[in-house]
Amino acid sequence: MLTGRRHFPHKHLLGIEQLTAEDIWIILGVAEAMREVSLRSIKKVPTLRGKTVVNMFLEPSTRTRTSFEIAGKRLSADTFNVGGSSSSVVKGESLIDTVRNIQAMRPDVVVIRHGQCGAPHMVAKHIEAAVVNAGDGTHEHPTQALLDALTIKHVKGRIEGLNVSICGDIAHSRVARSNALLLRKLGARVKVFGPRTMIPRDCAAALDVEVAPSLAAALEDADVIMVLRIQKERQVEQLFPSEREYAQRFGLNPRTLELAPPDAIVMHPGPVNRGVELSPEVADGDRQVILGQVENGVAVRMAVLYLLAGATGEA
């Protein structure tokens, strides 16, 4: 049971970069309690009754948008969704004008996904509500990294000392950046691997990770294999010959999975491009924890809303 408000020293959640290891463990600890709420027959608590959460998703999303909406409703917050095609942004209104108008309605939390890096940070400077970054361009996706950490902890029992390999389109992935930052802060060792055209030049130094020279090197000692999709929508030019060749050289299938230890788990933030980065056999296999990630996403987002909006009841 949670009573009162756990001490969380941040008004906003804009990225993993601003968090300490202690901050991360506070969020994960609250998320553990929120998981229990989702297992009840009546999945609702009065914790954020009277609070208002606005979800602004100006980029397409299924899992993140839905889980934030469910998270708010399970905490009894009044939750409203604003989509890109249904907002005044399509009429030419600036993002700042849009959020200022939303602020005039006195929400407590604004969750925002935007295609431009730094958009949530800019919004946080112009409104009084707490701001949650639900993904900004190629920059960060903090709640995805948090739910991934919660999933790893559940399956492996720990994070410190684990070997995590992040494979795929590293250059365009906000998930890769947030996960690398978070996992390193919690004591994991992180490798990245993908086509050379999809690995930033300064990746090793900027994220304090090892760049694996081959898929075999990335998988050989991995406790966790985090596979990413190709971010075609963020690429200004073709960075690989074809999806078929990508699947053959960089994809995870039953044959390549044999290169990893037998107890290595497979993760994916979704959506999965079956037959490209993951074969159907692996995507549906007994070593994947993808649906567990989705389940933990609701708990993590409940925890974030709880910590930023403040608690008025019990969970």
PEBEL-V836993 format. One record per residue. N is the residue number from 1. RES is the residue in one small letter. D_LAST is the distance of its C-alpha to the last C-alpha in whole Angstrom. Layout:
n=N res=RES d_last=D_LAST
n=N res=RES d_last=D_LAST
//
This chain:
n=1 res=m d_last=6
n=2 res=l d_last=5
n=3 res=t d_last=7
n=4 res=g d_last=10
n=5 res=r d_last=11
n=6 res=r d_last=12
n=7 res=h d_last=16
n=8 res=f d_last=17
n=9 res=p d_last=21
n=10 res=h d_last=21
n=11 res=k d_last=21
n=12 res=h d_last=22
n=13 res=l d_last=21
n=14 res=l d_last=25
n=15 res=g d_last=26
n=16 res=i d_last=26
n=17 res=e d_last=29
n=18 res=q d_last=27
n=19 res=l d_last=25
n=20 res=t d_last=25
n=21 res=a d_last=24
n=22 res=e d_last=22
n=23 res=d d_last=20
n=24 res=i d_last=20
n=25 res=w d_last=18
n=26 res=i d_last=16
n=27 res=i d_last=15
n=28 res=l d_last=15
n=29 res=g d_last=13
n=30 res=v d_last=10
n=31 res=a d_last=11
n=32 res=e d_last=12
n=33 res=a d_last=8
n=34 res=m d_last=8
n=35 res=r d_last=11
n=36 res=e d_last=9
n=37 res=v d_last=7
n=38 res=s d_last=11
n=39 res=l d_last=13
n=40 res=r d_last=11
n=41 res=s d_last=14
n=42 res=i d_last=12
n=43 res=k d_last=10
n=44 res=k d_last=9
n=45 res=v d_last=6
n=46 res=p d_last=7
n=47 res=t d_last=6
n=48 res=l d_last=10
n=49 res=r d_last=11
n=50 res=g d_last=15
n=51 res=k d_last=15
n=52 res=t d_last=18
n=53 res=v d_last=18
n=54 res=v d_last=21
n=55 res=n d_last=22
n=56 res=m d_last=26
n=57 res=f d_last=27
n=58 res=l d_last=31
n=59 res=e d_last=32
n=60 res=p d_last=31
n=61 res=s d_last=28
n=62 res=t d_last=26
n=63 res=r d_last=23
n=64 res=t d_last=22
n=65 res=r d_last=22
n=66 res=t d_last=21
n=67 res=s d_last=18
n=68 res=f d_last=17
n=69 res=e d_last=17
n=70 res=i d_last=15
n=71 res=a d_last=13
n=72 res=g d_last=13
n=73 res=k d_last=13
n=74 res=r d_last=10
n=75 res=l d_last=8
n=76 res=s d_last=11
n=77 res=a d_last=13
n=78 res=d d_last=17
n=79 res=t d_last=18
n=80 res=f d_last=22
n=81 res=n d_last=24
n=82 res=v d_last=27
n=83 res=g d_last=30
n=84 res=g d_last=33
n=85 res=s d_last=35
n=86 res=s d_last=34
n=87 res=s d_last=33
n=88 res=s d_last=36
n=89 res=v d_last=37
n=90 res=v d_last=39
n=91 res=k d_last=41
n=92 res=g d_last=42
n=93 res=e d_last=39
n=94 res=s d_last=38
n=95 res=l d_last=35
n=96 res=i d_last=34
n=97 res=d d_last=36
n=98 res=t d_last=33
n=99 res=v d_last=30
n=100 res=r d_last=32
n=101 res=n d_last=32
n=102 res=i d_last=28
n=103 res=q d_last=27
n=104 res=a d_last=29
n=105 res=m d_last=27
n=106 res=r d_last=24
n=107 res=p d_last=21
n=108 res=d d_last=19
n=109 res=v d_last=19
n=110 res=v d_last=22
n=111 res=v d_last=22
n=112 res=i d_last=25
n=113 res=r d_last=27
n=114 res=h d_last=31
n=115 res=g d_last=34
n=116 res=q d_last=35
n=117 res=c d_last=34
n=118 res=g d_last=33
n=119 res=a d_last=32
n=120 res=p d_last=28
n=121 res=h d_last=30
n=122 res=m d_last=32
n=123 res=v d_last=30
n=124 res=a d_last=28
n=125 res=k d_last=31
n=126 res=h d_last=31
n=127 res=i d_last=28
n=128 res=e d_last=26
n=129 res=a d_last=23
n=130 res=a d_last=21
n=131 res=v d_last=22
n=132 res=v d_last=21
n=133 res=n d_last=24
n=134 res=a d_last=24
n=135 res=g d_last=27
n=136 res=d d_last=30
n=137 res=g d_last=34
n=138 res=t d_last=35
n=139 res=h d_last=33
n=140 res=e d_last=29
n=141 res=h d_last=26
n=142 res=p d_last=23
n=143 res=t d_last=20
n=144 res=q d_last=23
n=145 res=a d_last=24
n=146 res=l d_last=20
n=147 res=l d_last=19
n=148 res=d d_last=23
n=149 res=a d_last=22
n=150 res=l d_last=19
n=151 res=t d_last=21
n=152 res=i d_last=24
n=153 res=k d_last=22
n=154 res=h d_last=21
n=155 res=v d_last=24
n=156 res=k d_last=27
n=157 res=g d_last=24
n=158 res=r d_last=25
n=159 res=i d_last=26
n=160 res=e d_last=29
n=161 res=g d_last=32
n=162 res=l d_last=32
n=163 res=n d_last=34
n=164 res=v d_last=33
n=165 res=s d_last=35
n=166 res=i d_last=35
n=167 res=c d_last=37
n=168 res=g d_last=38
n=169 res=d d_last=39
n=170 res=i d_last=38
n=171 res=a d_last=39
n=172 res=h d_last=38
n=173 res=s d_last=34
n=174 res=r d_last=31
n=175 res=v d_last=29
n=176 res=a d_last=32
n=177 res=r d_last=32
n=178 res=s d_last=28
n=179 res=n d_last=28
n=180 res=a d_last=31
n=181 res=l d_last=30
n=182 res=l d_last=27
n=183 res=l d_last=28
n=184 res=r d_last=31
n=185 res=k d_last=29
n=186 res=l d_last=27
n=187 res=g d_last=30
n=188 res=a d_last=31
n=189 res=r d_last=35
n=190 res=v d_last=35
n=191 res=k d_last=38
n=192 res=v d_last=38
n=193 res=f d_last=41
n=194 res=g d_last=42
n=195 res=p d_last=46
n=196 res=r d_last=47
n=197 res=t d_last=47
n=198 res=m d_last=43
n=199 res=i d_last=43
n=200 res=p d_last=43
n=201 res=r d_last=46
n=202 res=d d_last=44
n=203 res=c d_last=41
n=204 res=a d_last=41
n=205 res=a d_last=42
n=206 res=a d_last=39
n=207 res=l d_last=36
n=208 res=d d_last=38
n=209 res=v d_last=38
n=210 res=e d_last=41
n=211 res=v d_last=43
n=212 res=a d_last=44
n=213 res=p d_last=47
n=214 res=s d_last=47
n=215 res=l d_last=44
n=216 res=a d_last=45
n=217 res=a d_last=45
n=218 res=a d_last=41
n=219 res=l d_last=40
n=220 res=e d_last=42
n=221 res=d d_last=40
n=222 res=a d_last=37
n=223 res=d d_last=33
n=224 res=v d_last=32
n=225 res=i d_last=33
n=226 res=m d_last=32
n=227 res=v d_last=34
n=228 res=l d_last=34
n=229 res=r d_last=36
n=230 res=i d_last=39
n=231 res=q d_last=38
n=232 res=k d_last=41
n=233 res=e d_last=40
n=234 res=r d_last=40
n=235 res=q d_last=43
n=236 res=v d_last=46
n=237 res=e d_last=49
n=238 res=q d_last=49
n=239 res=l d_last=48
n=240 res=f d_last=49
n=241 res=p d_last=51
n=242 res=s d_last=50
n=243 res=e d_last=46
n=244 res=r d_last=48
n=245 res=e d_last=50
n=246 res=y d_last=46
n=247 res=a d_last=45
n=248 res=q d_last=48
n=249 res=r d_last=48
n=250 res=f d_last=44
n=251 res=g d_last=42
n=252 res=l d_last=40
n=253 res=n d_last=42
n=254 res=p d_last=42
n=255 res=r d_last=45
n=256 res=t d_last=44
n=257 res=l d_last=41
n=258 res=e d_last=43
n=259 res=l d_last=44
n=260 res=a d_last=40
n=261 res=p d_last=39
n=262 res=p d_last=38
n=263 res=d d_last=35
n=264 res=a d_last=34
n=265 res=i d_last=31
n=266 res=v d_last=32
n=267 res=m d_last=29
n=268 res=h d_last=30
n=269 res=p d_last=28
n=270 res=g d_last=29
n=271 res=p d_last=31
n=272 res=v d_last=33
n=273 res=n d_last=37
n=274 res=r d_last=38
n=275 res=g d_last=42
n=276 res=v d_last=42
n=277 res=e d_last=39
n=278 res=l d_last=38
n=279 res=s d_last=40
n=280 res=p d_last=39
n=281 res=e d_last=39
n=282 res=v d_last=37
n=283 res=a d_last=34
n=284 res=d d_last=34
n=285 res=g d_last=35
n=286 res=d d_last=33
n=287 res=r d_last=32
n=288 res=q d_last=30
n=289 res=v d_last=27
n=290 res=i d_last=26
n=291 res=l d_last=24
n=292 res=g d_last=22
n=293 res=q d_last=22
n=294 res=v d_last=21
n=295 res=e d_last=18
n=296 res=n d_last=17
n=297 res=g d_last=17
n=298 res=v d_last=15
n=299 res=a d_last=12
n=300 res=v d_last=14
n=301 res=r d_last=14
n=302 res=m d_last=11
n=303 res=a d_last=11
n=304 res=v d_last=14
n=305 res=l d_last=13
n=306 res=y d_last=10
n=307 res=l d_last=12
n=308 res=l d_last=15
n=309 res=a d_last=14
n=310 res=g d_last=12
n=311 res=a d_last=9
n=312 res=t d_last=10
n=313 res=g d_last=7
n=314 res=e d_last=4
n=315 res=a d_last=0
//
